[in-house]
Amino acid sequence: MEPNRIALTAPEISGLWTQFIFETMSICFIRYALEHLEDEDIIEIYKTSLELSERHVEKVKEFFKEENYPLPKGFTEEDVNIHAPRLFQDPFYLYYMYIMTLQGLTGYALSVSTSIRADLRQYFITCNTETMALFEKIIDALLTKGLFSRPPVLTPPENIDFIKHQSFLTGWFGERRPLTGIEIGDITFNMNKMHMHIALKVGFSQVAASKKVRQYIQRGMEISTKHIAAFDKIFREEMLNCPVSWQSHITDSTTSPFSDKWMMYQVQLSSQIAIAFYGAALSVTSRADIAEKYMAMTTELVRFAEDGANLMIENGWMEEPPKASDRRALIRGKKEGIENNKQEK
């Protein structure tokens, strides 16, 4: 690092580290997808996404080199077999990119808000701008192809009103109030994400090499299915339309395009992001029964994610993120060194 250069802060390093892992994971998926995609519109979207991811990876490498910080391994050609048979059909590839782009936008917004150094802020703002442009293309393609499941609409009220009773907050006994637009939006978004989780896990459970990994993914599939059923029940009680499933867009291939490490990371990432979005939904949900569901679902996902982390550690697949120096260990080592010197004298 240059003598007068301001060192990157912990959040800045962590943001770059996380992006490197995410982008190298994405590159594996995109390269495999491009071997099978037939729809020209989706091919163009994936080519743009690959260009962005490769450019981001190179930029992160530059930042880490300037800081003399070790570059994470992330994911490489060892984690993907681009010549494996097709596991997903074209519509699912487009929907997958829609969800992953949404997650990328959320990550970039966080990185911008936690970055102090001007070049880091500008870099993440650029990443966000580029990804927003890609997101626009994906939404347009989904709409054009009739693949986008629109959320429910609201009937305009005759006038504004104010909450007059605490019953607005209840939901266990008596007549429940209708859902607010915010609650509808959050449930729709979380259902959309869970539908992608289920489809991915169906495909992964067909091709995973390790029995433990298959069992873990199947457990995740059961959890996601249960959460979808809970959300679906809420919407049906309100007579609202639900998002569609994507499981029918998985082929019957049993040859894995990805390493078990890659698939475990994708499942783990999806679980962690779902936990974050459940928390965000919980913070703006006023109906007690729905809030209780979010808390129970979050607890279940936290336990699932913890078991997944243990499985990854057991197989040597979990790369350690940037962390602070262990001062206590350094102090203990210093004391032990002093004691040893005394004994030798």
Buried (B, 14 or more C-beta within 10 A) or exposed (E): EEEEEEEBBEBBBBBBBBBBBBBBBBBBBBBBBBBBBEBEBBBEBBEBBBEBBBBBBEBBEEBBEBBEBEBBEBBEEEBBBBEBBBBBBBBBBBBBBBBBBBBBBBBBEBBBEBBEBEBBBEBBBBBBEBBEEBBEBBEEBBEEBEBBBEBBEEEEEEEEEEEEEEEEEBBEEEEBBEBBEEBBBBBBBBBBBBBBBBBBBBBBBBBBEBEEBBEBBBBBBEBBBEBBEBBBEBBEEBEBEBBBBBBEBBBEBEEBBBBBBBBBBBBBBBBBBBBBBBEBBBEEBBBBEBBBBBEEBBEBBBEBBEBBBEBBEEBEBBBEEBEEEEEEEEEEEEEEEEEEEEEEE
